[in-house]
C-alpha cells in the first residue's frame, strides 16, 4: 500500500474499507469479504478513475512462482468483490471492466487519515479547531452520505438516448398540464369553487405556478431536443424551484375526481409526487459513464 494511504480508512458511497483490519463495512455494518477480493478493492481505491491492469493485479495477488489459471481466478475474485458491493458488470456503480485491459473504480473515493495520539492531545486550539474541520468535511462530502436523494454512484448507467426520450416526455406532460389549465381557466374556476368553496387563493396559486413553470419547461424541452451539454447539472440547480411547482401540480388529478373518482385521483397524485425525483434520477443515469464491457 502507498505510504500516503497508511493509517486511514477509504470511504466511497455508504461503504468504508479499513486496510489495517481488512474490514469492509456498509453503513457501519461489517460485510463478509475474502482476502483477495479485499486486496483488489484496496488497489482500485488507491487509484480511483485510473485503469488498473490485469497484470498489476496478478502481481499483487499471486507471486511469480505461483501456478494458477490467472484469467479464471481473477474473474472469480472480481465477481466476489462485485457481489460484496452489490455491483454488476453490466451496469457498474463501482467497478468498470475494460476489456482485455483491466478495471477502473468509478465512484468518488475519500481517504480519511486517523489521528495520532499527539493530534488527540488536549489543547484549547485543537478543541476548537477539530469540530470546525469535521463540520467542513461533512459540509463538503458527508452531507451526501446522509442525503435521502439519489446520488450518481447509486444508479446504473443508461444510454443517453433513452434518458432524453423519457425526460422529454415528462416535460411534454407538464406543458400539457399548464396549457390545458390556462386554456380552460373558467372551467377550472368552477371545479375549484365546487371543491373548495372559495377558490381565490387556489386560482392565484395555479396561475402563478403555471406562468412560472411554462418557461422552465420550454427551456428543458429545448435543452433535450438540442442535446444541451451539462443538462444534468443545470437541472440540479433548477431542482429547488421545480420541486415545489411539481408538487403543487401533483394535486391536479383531484380536479377530475368527479369524473375519475377519488381513488384513481389519489393514485395519480401519488405517482406525480414522485415524478420530480424521477427526473433527477434519470439525468443521473445519463451522466454515469457507460461500461466498456463486462467480465
Helices and strands as residue ranges (DSSP letters): G 3-5, E 8-12, E 15-18, E 23-26, E 29-31, H 35-46, E 51-53, H 54-61, H 70-84, E 95-98, E 102-105, E 110-113, H 117-120, H 124-137, I 138-142, H 143-146, G 152-154, H 160-183, H 185-196, H 200-225, H 231-249, G 252-256, H 257-260, H 262-287
